[in-house]
Amino acid sequence: MDVQALMQVKAAINPSSIRIGSCVSTWNFSVDPCDNLFGPEYFSCGISCELVGEGTGIQRITSVKLESSGYGGTLAPAIGNLSFLQYLQLGGNAFEGVIPASIGQLHALVVLDISGNSFSGSLPDTLQGLQSLGVLNANDNSLSGMLPSNMNSLINLIECRLQNNMLSGPIPDLSSLEQLRVLDLANNNFSGSVPTRFAPSLISASFGSNSLTGGLTKQNVDAINSVLIVLDLNANQLSGPIDISLFQHPSLQQINLSNNSFSMILNGDRPASVNMAQSQMVAIDLSNNKIEGNLPGLFAEMPKLSSLSLSNNAFTGQIHESYALKALAGMAGLLPLQRLMLDDNYLIGPLPALFMKLLPENIMASFVDNCLSTCPPEIFFCQGGDQKPNNICRFYG
């Protein structure tokens, strides 16, 4: 059965895309694949076999791994007949057409990698049959439609990468996938709100470049599990306030909320309850929003923060001296700030003298396009643009 299935898989590959010396070019079915692996003439690469059943001497194909050689054509439905297949890796080629529904018959499959091809259509509902699947990489294709509602049945899924497709609809609740650690749905057409439930083991969630709407309330923050490290929501249609508790999350280290329409940092005016001493934040990007209010000093109190991007917002008030201290690593227990982008806001007043001690080899910074009364052009973070004109700045002085 395996030989017949593999023959059909090869037959569905465009012959003109099978280069001399490639793995598939050595698939000569005049001999049994599993008995002639890795020889100079037959099945030199691309498949692996294993003995199944103790003492039977029977070998079955357990792996189909094709190199990135530009293989074109389609994936034959016969792939579902390789019932002992554990690894199906076709990434970085030019396969097209739909993902055959028969793929759900591969109950032993652990890794499915079809990334970097031109597959179209939707993810088949039959994926629910892949109970052993740990890695699903279908990114960088032309997949469309909604995610299957039964994806929660993939109970052993650890990594799910579906970015750079045309998938749409709301992001389904995947919180029951207890093993899921990486979820990348960026650069699709997903709509609806930010998920309010996260898988308990998720450490990286990427939802950037979609069409998500709504805000980022305390309810959203409270829904984040206690181990998430990376949260990317850039380039959506999110708006309203950002609750300050997001930056106090016990595990989050990288947050990208850029290119949205957020309007303010809720409770960013430092109530007594706000303490950033336990923050794990390393990088925060809030650039290209509509955030108003005084520039909070609380970011400078985050012990591990090294990158802060607040460009192109509507922050006002003066720049806290504490940011210069952090950049100079002059505050006890704080790692130095290495990136501070404050350009294109409405910040006012003279710069604290400590900022003049900053050196370009220590920090990347920009304060241009503000309302600062002193920002000498010979200072590196004042180069690359002017301050806003007085007829605008007089409203913020």
Disulfide bonds with the S-S distance in Angstrom:
Cys23-Cys45 1.94
Cys34-Cys49 2.05
Cys371-Cys393 2.15
Cys375-Cys382 1.85
